[in-house]
Amino acid sequence: MSNSSITGDALERPPVPSTPPSSWWEDYVDIFYAPSAVFARRAESGFFVPMLIITLILGLIGVANSGVMQPIIDAEFSRATVLAMKKDPRITAAMMDQTRAFSEKFIKLGGFIFPPIGIFFTGLALWVVGKFVDARQTFGAALMVTTYSYIAKVIEAIAGGVQGLLMDPASLNGRYSISLGIGRFLDPDTANPLVLALVGRIDVFTIWLTILLAIGLSVTGKIPRQRAAIAAVLVWFLGALPGLFGAYRQM
């Protein structure tokens, strides 16, 4: 076949239409039913803008929820006060009240402060653990995956606020009282703190986030889902360590 024939065929062939890039808001819709597609198309897009969006949303929800969450804050602080005064008799109720005033102001800002920190350390854990299962994921991709996986935290915050509005304030005796998991059924005043810290992470939203991490690691790390799932479970255990350490100090 001559070169002229090849050139003619190429000119006559209709161009393949290019797929338009997805809008950023589509990512937050698709992550619910097509997370693999989101992770695949955003593998090289960075994480800063999505992280900023997630942080702003969580921060605003936290401010909106501050009123309905007051019974939980009161219950948690009361337990902390009793424990602190029991461990150190020099601590007085007046001293704890001063600490409480500062803590409550800080809690309202926590929604803007803690999400980026959580995303960074969860992404770091995912990236490091991924190396043990031969994932070829970059650190930036790990942060991107974690950022989009935090959509589970957004829905959790919304669900918590709705429950706070609908539930009897007397039943809001701890942060697990609005969780959709095992911790909801344990009494924080009598349960072993270590057990509560561990099983408290067995809830719908934490499991959902862990599944998203596994899918994202599989897509961006180019490894089978089974290996990615093992890595995500390890990240789940690593995420339990701060809570377990805090619970140990309460004993």
FILUMKOL-929884 format. One record per residue (C-alpha): residue number from 1; residue in one letter; x, y, z. Coordinates in Angstrom, 1 decimal. Each point is the difference from the previous one (the first is absolute). Layout:
BEGIN
pt pos=NUM	code=a	X=X	Y=Y	Z=Z
...
//
This chain:
BEGIN
pt pos=1	code=m	X=0.0	Y=0.0	Z=0.0
pt pos=2	code=s	X=1.4	Y=3.4	Z=-0.9
pt pos=3	code=n	X=0.6	Y=2.8	Z=2.4
pt pos=4	code=s	X=-2.6	Y=2.1	Z=-1.8
pt pos=5	code=s	X=-2.7	Y=-2.6	Z=0.7
pt pos=6	code=i	X=0.9	Y=-0.1	Z=3.7
pt pos=7	code=t	X=-0.1	Y=3.8	Z=0.1
pt pos=8	code=g	X=-3.4	Y=0.1	Z=-1.8
pt pos=9	code=d	X=-1.5	Y=-2.6	Z=2.4
pt pos=10	code=a	X=1.2	Y=2.0	Z=3.0
pt pos=11	code=l	X=-1.5	Y=3.2	Z=-1.4
pt pos=12	code=e	X=-3.4	Y=-1.7	Z=-0.7
pt pos=13	code=r	X=-0.2	Y=-1.6	Z=3.4
pt pos=14	code=p	X=-2.1	Y=2.1	Z=2.4
pt pos=15	code=p	X=1.8	Y=1.3	Z=3.1
pt pos=16	code=v	X=-0.5	Y=-1.9	Z=3.3
pt pos=17	code=p	X=-1.9	Y=2.4	Z=2.3
pt pos=18	code=s	X=1.9	Y=0.8	Z=3.1
pt pos=19	code=t	X=-1.6	Y=-0.5	Z=3.4
pt pos=20	code=p	X=-0.5	Y=3.3	Z=1.7
pt pos=21	code=p	X=1.7	Y=0.3	Z=3.4
pt pos=22	code=s	X=-2.3	Y=-0.6	Z=3.0
pt pos=23	code=s	X=-0.9	Y=3.0	Z=2.1
pt pos=24	code=w	X=1.3	Y=0.1	Z=3.6
pt pos=25	code=w	X=-3.5	Y=-0.4	Z=1.4
pt pos=26	code=e	X=-0.6	Y=-3.2	Z=-1.9
pt pos=27	code=d	X=2.8	Y=-1.6	Z=2.0
pt pos=28	code=y	X=-2.1	Y=0.5	Z=3.2
pt pos=29	code=v	X=-2.9	Y=-1.7	Z=-1.7
pt pos=30	code=d	X=1.8	Y=-2.8	Z=-1.7
pt pos=31	code=i	X=2.0	Y=-0.9	Z=3.1
pt pos=32	code=f	X=-3.3	Y=-1.5	Z=1.4
pt pos=33	code=y	X=-0.5	Y=-2.5	Z=-2.8
pt pos=34	code=a	X=3.1	Y=0.0	Z=-2.2
pt pos=35	code=p	X=3.0	Y=0.7	Z=2.2
pt pos=36	code=s	X=2.4	Y=-1.9	Z=-2.3
pt pos=37	code=a	X=-0.8	Y=2.5	Z=-2.8
pt pos=38	code=v	X=0.7	Y=3.0	Z=2.3
pt pos=39	code=f	X=3.3	Y=-1.4	Z=1.2
pt pos=40	code=a	X=1.1	Y=-0.9	Z=-3.5
pt pos=41	code=r	X=-0.8	Y=3.4	Z=-1.6
pt pos=42	code=r	X=1.5	Y=2.0	Z=3.0
pt pos=43	code=a	X=3.1	Y=-2.1	Z=0.5
pt pos=44	code=e	X=2.2	Y=2.8	Z=-1.4
pt pos=45	code=s	X=-2.2	Y=2.9	Z=1.0
pt pos=46	code=g	X=1.4	Y=0.8	Z=3.5
pt pos=47	code=f	X=-1.8	Y=0.1	Z=3.3
pt pos=48	code=f	X=0.1	Y=3.6	Z=1.3
pt pos=49	code=v	X=-3.2	Y=1.4	Z=-1.5
pt pos=50	code=p	X=-2.2	Y=-3.0	Z=0.9
pt pos=51	code=m	X=1.5	Y=0.0	Z=3.5
pt pos=52	code=l	X=-0.8	Y=3.7	Z=0.4
pt pos=53	code=i	X=-3.6	Y=-0.7	Z=-1.1
pt pos=54	code=i	X=-0.4	Y=-2.9	Z=2.4
pt pos=55	code=t	X=1.5	Y=2.0	Z=2.8
pt pos=56	code=l	X=-2.3	Y=3.0	Z=-0.5
pt pos=57	code=i	X=-3.0	Y=-2.3	Z=-0.2
pt pos=58	code=l	X=0.9	Y=-1.9	Z=3.2
pt pos=59	code=g	X=0.9	Y=3.3	Z=1.8
pt pos=60	code=l	X=-3.4	Y=1.6	Z=-0.9
pt pos=61	code=i	X=-1.9	Y=-3.2	Z=1.0
pt pos=62	code=g	X=1.9	Y=0.0	Z=3.3
pt pos=63	code=v	X=-1.0	Y=3.6	Z=0.7
pt pos=64	code=a	X=-3.6	Y=-0.8	Z=-0.9
pt pos=65	code=n	X=0.0	Y=-3.0	Z=2.2
pt pos=66	code=s	X=1.6	Y=1.7	Z=3.0
pt pos=67	code=g	X=-3.3	Y=0.6	Z=1.8
pt pos=68	code=v	X=-1.5	Y=-3.5	Z=-0.4
pt pos=69	code=m	X=3.3	Y=-1.6	Z=1.0
pt pos=70	code=q	X=0.2	Y=1.9	Z=3.3
pt pos=71	code=p	X=-1.4	Y=-2.9	Z=2.1
pt pos=72	code=i	X=2.7	Y=-2.3	Z=-1.4
pt pos=73	code=i	X=2.7	Y=2.6	Z=0.8
pt pos=74	code=d	X=-1.4	Y=0.4	Z=3.5
pt pos=75	code=a	X=0.0	Y=-3.8	Z=0.6
pt pos=76	code=e	X=3.5	Y=-0.5	Z=-1.3
pt pos=77	code=f	X=1.4	Y=2.9	Z=2.0
pt pos=78	code=s	X=-1.7	Y=-1.2	Z=3.2
pt pos=79	code=r	X=1.6	Y=-3.4	Z=-0.3
pt pos=80	code=a	X=3.4	Y=1.7	Z=-0.8
pt pos=81	code=t	X=-0.4	Y=2.2	Z=3.1
pt pos=82	code=v	X=-0.8	Y=-2.9	Z=2.3
pt pos=83	code=l	X=3.0	Y=-1.9	Z=-1.4
pt pos=84	code=a	X=2.4	Y=2.9	Z=0.3
pt pos=85	code=m	X=-1.0	Y=0.8	Z=3.5
pt pos=86	code=k	X=0.3	Y=-3.6	Z=1.0
pt pos=87	code=k	X=3.5	Y=-0.3	Z=-1.4
pt pos=88	code=d	X=1.3	Y=3.2	Z=1.4
pt pos=89	code=p	X=-1.7	Y=1.5	Z=3.1
pt pos=90	code=r	X=1.6	Y=3.3	Z=-0.6
pt pos=91	code=i	X=-2.3	Y=0.5	Z=-3.0
pt pos=92	code=t	X=-3.1	Y=1.9	Z=1.0
pt pos=93	code=a	X=-3.4	Y=0.4	Z=-1.7
pt pos=94	code=a	X=0.8	Y=3.7	Z=-0.5
pt pos=95	code=m	X=3.1	Y=-0.9	Z=-1.9
pt pos=96	code=m	X=-1.9	Y=-2.4	Z=-2.2
pt pos=97	code=d	X=-2.6	Y=2.7	Z=-0.7
pt pos=98	code=q	X=2.7	Y=2.3	Z=-1.3
pt pos=99	code=t	X=1.3	Y=-2.8	Z=-2.2
pt pos=100	code=r	X=-3.6	Y=-0.7	Z=-1.2
pt pos=101	code=a	X=-0.5	Y=3.6	Z=-1.1
pt pos=102	code=f	X=3.0	Y=-0.2	Z=-2.2
pt pos=103	code=s	X=-0.7	Y=-3.5	Z=-1.3
pt pos=104	code=e	X=-3.6	Y=0.9	Z=-1.1
pt pos=105	code=k	X=1.4	Y=2.9	Z=-2.1
pt pos=106	code=f	X=2.6	Y=-2.3	Z=-1.5
pt pos=107	code=i	X=-2.6	Y=-2.7	Z=-0.8
pt pos=108	code=k	X=-1.9	Y=2.4	Z=-2.2
pt pos=109	code=l	X=3.1	Y=0.6	Z=-2.0
pt pos=110	code=g	X=1.0	Y=-3.6	Z=0.0
pt pos=111	code=g	X=-2.0	Y=-0.7	Z=-3.2
pt pos=112	code=f	X=2.3	Y=2.3	Z=-1.9
pt pos=113	code=i	X=3.2	Y=-1.2	Z=1.7
pt pos=114	code=f	X=-0.2	Y=-3.8	Z=0.4
pt pos=115	code=p	X=-1.2	Y=-1.1	Z=-3.5
pt pos=116	code=p	X=3.3	Y=1.0	Z=-1.8
pt pos=117	code=i	X=2.0	Y=-1.6	Z=2.8
pt pos=118	code=g	X=-2.1	Y=-3.2	Z=-0.2
pt pos=119	code=i	X=0.3	Y=-0.1	Z=-3.8
pt pos=120	code=f	X=3.8	Y=0.5	Z=0.2
pt pos=121	code=f	X=0.6	Y=-2.8	Z=2.5
pt pos=122	code=t	X=-2.5	Y=-2.4	Z=-1.5
pt pos=123	code=g	X=1.5	Y=0.6	Z=-3.5
pt pos=124	code=l	X=3.5	Y=-0.5	Z=1.4
pt pos=125	code=a	X=-1.1	Y=-3.3	Z=1.6
pt pos=126	code=l	X=-1.7	Y=-1.1	Z=-3.2
pt pos=127	code=w	X=3.2	Y=0.8	Z=-2.0
pt pos=128	code=v	X=2.3	Y=-1.7	Z=2.4
pt pos=129	code=v	X=-2.1	Y=-3.1	Z=0.5
pt pos=130	code=g	X=-0.5	Y=-0.2	Z=-3.7
pt pos=131	code=k	X=3.7	Y=-0.6	Z=-0.5
pt pos=132	code=f	X=-0.3	Y=-3.2	Z=1.9
pt pos=133	code=v	X=-2.6	Y=-1.3	Z=-2.5
pt pos=134	code=d	X=2.1	Y=1.1	Z=-3.1
pt pos=135	code=a	X=-2.2	Y=3.0	Z=-0.8
pt pos=136	code=r	X=1.4	Y=2.6	Z=-2.4
pt pos=137	code=q	X=-2.0	Y=2.8	Z=1.5
pt pos=138	code=t	X=1.7	Y=3.4	Z=0.4
pt pos=139	code=f	X=-0.4	Y=2.0	Z=3.2
pt pos=140	code=g	X=-2.0	Y=2.6	Z=-1.8
pt pos=141	code=a	X=-2.4	Y=-2.6	Z=-1.3
pt pos=142	code=a	X=-0.4	Y=-1.4	Z=3.5
pt pos=143	code=l	X=-1.0	Y=3.4	Z=1.3
pt pos=144	code=m	X=-2.4	Y=0.4	Z=-2.9
pt pos=145	code=v	X=-1.6	Y=-3.4	Z=0.7
pt pos=146	code=t	X=-0.3	Y=0.9	Z=3.7
pt pos=147	code=t	X=-1.5	Y=3.4	Z=-0.7
pt pos=148	code=y	X=-2.8	Y=-1.4	Z=-2.2
pt pos=149	code=s	X=-0.5	Y=-2.8	Z=2.5
pt pos=150	code=y	X=-0.8	Y=2.6	Z=2.7
pt pos=151	code=i	X=-3.4	Y=0.5	Z=-1.7
pt pos=152	code=a	X=-0.9	Y=-2.8	Z=2.5
pt pos=153	code=k	X=0.9	Y=2.5	Z=2.8
pt pos=154	code=v	X=-2.2	Y=2.6	Z=-1.5
pt pos=155	code=i	X=-3.0	Y=-2.3	Z=-0.1
pt pos=156	code=e	X=0.8	Y=-1.1	Z=3.5
pt pos=157	code=a	X=0.0	Y=3.6	Z=1.3
pt pos=158	code=i	X=-3.3	Y=0.7	Z=-1.7
pt pos=159	code=a	X=-1.5	Y=-3.2	Z=1.5
pt pos=160	code=g	X=1.3	Y=0.9	Z=3.4
pt pos=161	code=g	X=-1.6	Y=3.4	Z=-0.1
pt pos=162	code=v	X=-3.4	Y=-1.4	Z=-1.1
pt pos=163	code=q	X=0.2	Y=-2.5	Z=2.9
pt pos=164	code=g	X=0.9	Y=2.7	Z=2.4
pt pos=165	code=l	X=-3.1	Y=1.9	Z=-1.0
pt pos=166	code=l	X=-2.3	Y=-3.0	Z=0.2
pt pos=167	code=m	X=1.3	Y=-1.9	Z=3.1
pt pos=168	code=d	X=-0.7	Y=0.7	Z=3.6
pt pos=169	code=p	X=2.9	Y=2.1	Z=1.3
pt pos=170	code=a	X=0.1	Y=-2.3	Z=3.1
pt pos=171	code=s	X=1.0	Y=-2.9	Z=-2.3
pt pos=172	code=l	X=3.0	Y=1.9	Z=-1.4
pt pos=173	code=n	X=2.4	Y=-1.2	Z=2.6
pt pos=174	code=g	X=3.1	Y=-0.3	Z=-2.2
pt pos=175	code=r	X=1.4	Y=0.3	Z=-3.5
pt pos=176	code=y	X=-1.0	Y=-3.5	Z=-0.9
pt pos=177	code=s	X=-3.6	Y=0.6	Z=0.9
pt pos=178	code=i	X=-0.6	Y=1.3	Z=-3.6
pt pos=179	code=s	X=2.3	Y=-2.5	Z=-1.7
pt pos=180	code=l	X=-1.5	Y=-2.6	Z=-2.3
pt pos=181	code=g	X=2.1	Y=-2.8	Z=1.4
pt pos=182	code=i	X=0.7	Y=-2.3	Z=3.0
pt pos=183	code=g	X=1.1	Y=2.9	Z=2.3
pt pos=184	code=r	X=-3.5	Y=1.3	Z=0.0
pt pos=185	code=f	X=-1.1	Y=-2.9	Z=2.1
pt pos=186	code=l	X=2.7	Y=0.3	Z=2.7
pt pos=187	code=d	X=-0.3	Y=2.1	Z=3.1
pt pos=188	code=p	X=3.0	Y=2.4	Z=0.0
pt pos=189	code=d	X=-0.3	Y=0.3	Z=3.8
pt pos=190	code=t	X=0.5	Y=-3.8	Z=0.6
pt pos=191	code=a	X=1.6	Y=-1.4	Z=-3.2
pt pos=192	code=n	X=3.7	Y=-0.7	Z=-0.1
pt pos=193	code=p	X=1.6	Y=3.1	Z=-1.7
pt pos=194	code=l	X=2.3	Y=-2.2	Z=-2.1
pt pos=195	code=v	X=-2.9	Y=-2.1	Z=-1.2
pt pos=196	code=l	X=-2.1	Y=3.0	Z=-0.7
pt pos=197	code=a	X=2.9	Y=1.7	Z=-2.0
pt pos=198	code=l	X=0.5	Y=-3.1	Z=-2.1
pt pos=199	code=v	X=-3.6	Y=-1.1	Z=-0.7
pt pos=200	code=g	X=-1.1	Y=3.6	Z=-0.4
pt pos=201	code=r	X=1.8	Y=0.0	Z=-3.3
pt pos=202	code=i	X=-2.2	Y=-2.8	Z=-1.3
pt pos=203	code=d	X=-2.7	Y=2.3	Z=-1.4
pt pos=204	code=v	X=-1.6	Y=0.6	Z=-3.4
pt pos=205	code=f	X=2.0	Y=3.1	Z=-0.9
pt pos=206	code=t	X=3.4	Y=-1.2	Z=1.1
pt pos=207	code=i	X=-0.5	Y=-3.2	Z=-1.9
pt pos=208	code=w	X=-1.2	Y=2.0	Z=-3.0
pt pos=209	code=l	X=3.1	Y=2.2	Z=0.1
pt pos=210	code=t	X=2.2	Y=-3.1	Z=0.3
pt pos=211	code=i	X=-1.6	Y=-1.6	Z=-3.0
pt pos=212	code=l	X=0.5	Y=3.2	Z=-2.0
pt pos=213	code=l	X=3.7	Y=0.0	Z=1.0
pt pos=214	code=a	X=0.3	Y=-3.6	Z=-1.2
pt pos=215	code=i	X=-1.6	Y=0.8	Z=-3.4
pt pos=216	code=g	X=2.2	Y=3.1	Z=-0.4
pt pos=217	code=l	X=3.2	Y=-1.9	Z=0.9
pt pos=218	code=s	X=-0.9	Y=-2.7	Z=-2.5
pt pos=219	code=v	X=-0.6	Y=2.5	Z=-2.8
pt pos=220	code=t	X=2.9	Y=2.4	Z=0.6
pt pos=221	code=g	X=2.4	Y=-2.6	Z=1.3
pt pos=222	code=k	X=-0.9	Y=-2.5	Z=-2.8
pt pos=223	code=i	X=-0.4	Y=-3.0	Z=2.2
pt pos=224	code=p	X=-2.8	Y=-2.6	Z=0.4
pt pos=225	code=r	X=-2.9	Y=0.9	Z=2.3
pt pos=226	code=q	X=0.8	Y=-2.8	Z=2.4
pt pos=227	code=r	X=3.5	Y=1.5	Z=0.8
pt pos=228	code=a	X=-1.4	Y=3.5	Z=0.2
pt pos=229	code=a	X=-2.7	Y=-1.2	Z=2.4
pt pos=230	code=i	X=2.7	Y=-1.5	Z=2.3
pt pos=231	code=a	X=1.9	Y=3.3	Z=-0.1
pt pos=232	code=a	X=-3.2	Y=2.0	Z=0.8
pt pos=233	code=v	X=-0.8	Y=-2.2	Z=3.0
pt pos=234	code=l	X=3.6	Y=0.7	Z=1.3
pt pos=235	code=v	X=-0.7	Y=3.7	Z=-0.4
pt pos=236	code=w	X=-3.2	Y=-0.5	Z=2.0
pt pos=237	code=f	X=2.0	Y=-1.6	Z=2.8
pt pos=238	code=l	X=2.5	Y=2.9	Z=-0.1
pt pos=239	code=g	X=-2.8	Y=2.4	Z=0.2
pt pos=240	code=a	X=-1.1	Y=-1.6	Z=3.2
pt pos=241	code=l	X=3.3	Y=0.5	Z=1.8
pt pos=242	code=p	X=-0.5	Y=3.6	Z=1.1
pt pos=243	code=g	X=-3.4	Y=-0.9	Z=1.5
pt pos=244	code=l	X=1.5	Y=-3.0	Z=1.7
pt pos=245	code=f	X=2.9	Y=2.0	Z=1.4
pt pos=246	code=g	X=-2.5	Y=2.6	Z=1.4
pt pos=247	code=a	X=-2.1	Y=-2.8	Z=1.5
pt pos=248	code=y	X=3.0	Y=-1.6	Z=1.6
pt pos=249	code=r	X=0.8	Y=3.3	Z=1.7
pt pos=250	code=q	X=-3.5	Y=0.1	Z=1.5
pt pos=251	code=m	X=0.5	Y=-3.4	Z=1.7
//
